[in-house]
Amino acid sequence: MICSENVINILTAKSYKGIGRAWIVKNLKGNESVHKIIDLLNKDSKEKDEITIENFSNIRNMIKGKIRKLESSIDGVVALGDDTFPKYRGEVKNSEQPIVIFYKGNLNLLSLENKNIAVIGLLDADNNIEKVERTVVSQLVNQGATIVSGLALGCDSIAHQEALDSHGNTIAILPSALNDIVPASNKKLANDIIANNGLLITEYYEEVKSKSESNSRFQERDRLQALFSDAIILSASYSKDDSVKDSGARLAMQYALNYSIPRAVIYNLATDIDNQKYNLNRQLINDDNDITIISQENLFSTVQKILSSELNKDDKLTQGTFSF
């Protein structure tokens, strides 16, 4: 298992009150000495007592022990400042930049040289949504894309599975530690991803402690889907106003907008206009003149543009009729 002292130091620093990602990105470049980190922490942390070498070392050892217990579930951990720590895409503020990544599989898939396309959507995809999404994912893989998604049920699982079926690579971003695959029903899919040169990543190494923390982890996962992708495609999802609570795709699409990551939606005006499962797609089309609409007529050319990073405000393509 790969895990540097730098990883342990950054996780230890983050454990103190008042210390989050923004502070670490601003103050640490990686591989600082323990003494320097402690000096910086004592200036800014919200701890009542002074942080000492002994205190810092005790927390370091506790974190090391927790990570050792994950040895059979992870290949390694990388942190800000490590040579292999992956760079994010887009314009991301300090508080939302990743600082530690736990992984199993091919970490090189997160390289900027790799064309990573996120394909996301709702949990209860119907047969038509699945058919259309599979066709889009297959075309992406055939043109060299690595498929990014969140291992959730529905559209995420469809994206990962079609990437595998098309003999491509896929990255699953989890809201849980890698020894606790969420959802548990997708453990086989997670194993298949690893067995086929794919990648599982997460920011977590401990069990979730509350419902609110669990919700937060899902939202943080949605942000990673955006910032580790060159573009993001919405297969189908409900809007914020719908009674069905299925907000992951909506959050990921909003993060992509915030980070200036190109966005696209699958939508067929002729057949989907009354389908509630496309409400978010319709809303995004109405709200964003720059969003790309993927159709049967423009599928090949649109995928080419997505993969060549040529999307711009003039590339909003005419809606067509799907005949997959």
Residue, then its C-alpha position, 0 to 999 in steps of 0.5 A: m500500500i502506498c501512503s507517504e508521511n505527507v498524507i499522514n501529516i495532512l490528514t492529521a492537520k485536517s483533524y484540528k478544529g477550524i482546519g479544513r481544505a481551504w486552510i490546507v490548500k492555502n498554507l501547505k504545499g506538501n511535505e512540510s516538516v512536522h514542526k512547521i505544520i504545528d507552528l502554522l496550526n497554532k496560529d490558526s486553529k480553533e483548539k483551546d490548548e496549544i498543539t504540541i509535538e506529542n499531541f500531533s504525533n499521537i493523532r498521526n499514529m491513530i490515523k496510521g492505524k486506521i489506514r493500515k486496517l484498509e490495506s486489503s481494500i486500497d492500493g494507496v493514498v495520495a495527498l497534496g504535494d505528492d508527485t502522483f496526486p491528481k490535478y483537477r480540471g476547471e477553476v475550483k476554489n480552495s475550499e473545494q479542492p481535493i487534498v487527499i485521495f484514497y484509491k484502488g486501481n489505475l490512478n493514472l486514469l485521473s491524469l490531465e492527459n486522459k479524456n475523462i467524461a462524467v456521465i450521471g443521472l437519476l437512480d430509477a432509469d427506465n428502459n429507454i433512458e438506459k438504451v439511450e445512455r448506453t449508446v452515448v457511453s459506447q460512442l464516448v468509449n469508442q472515441g477514447a474517453t474514460i467514463v467517470s461516475g458515482l457507482a450509484l444505482g440507475c444511470d451511474s451503474i449503466a455508465h460504468q457497465e457500458a464502459l466495461d461492456s465496450h472494453g473501455n476504462t471507467i472511474a467510480i467516485l465513492p461517498s464512502a471508504l473503499n472497504d464499505i462500497v456504497p451501495a453494497s449491491n454494487k460491490k461486484l460492479a466495483n470489483d469488475i471495474i478494478a479487474n478491467n484497469g479501472l479506478l475507485i477513489t474516495e476522500y474517506y477512510e472512516e465510517v460515516k457517523s450521522k445522517s447529515e455527514s452521509n448527506s454531505r459525503f454524497q454532495e462532496r462526491d458530486r463535486l469530485q465528479a465535476l472537477f475530475s472530468d473534462a466534461i459532464i453529461l446528464s443522462a436524465s434526472y428530476s429537477k429541484d422542484d420535483s417531489v422525488k428527492d434525487s439531487g445528486a445529478r443536479l448538484a454535480m451539474q451545478y458544480a460543473l457550471n461553477y468550475s467552468i467544466p463543459r456540460a451536456v444533456i441528453y434530450n429528445l424533444a419529440t419523445d421526452i417532453d412529458n417525461q418527468k425524469y427529464n425535468l432537470n434536462r429541460q430546466l438546464i436547456n432553458d437556463d443555459n444557452d451554452i449547454t450542449i444537447i446530444s441527439q441521434e443526429n449529432l451524436f458522433s460530431t458532438v462526442q468528437k467536440i467534447l473530447s477535443s475540448e472544442l465546445n463553446k457557446d456556438d456549439k449548442l446543437t439542434q435537438g434531434t429525434f433519438s432512434f437508438 
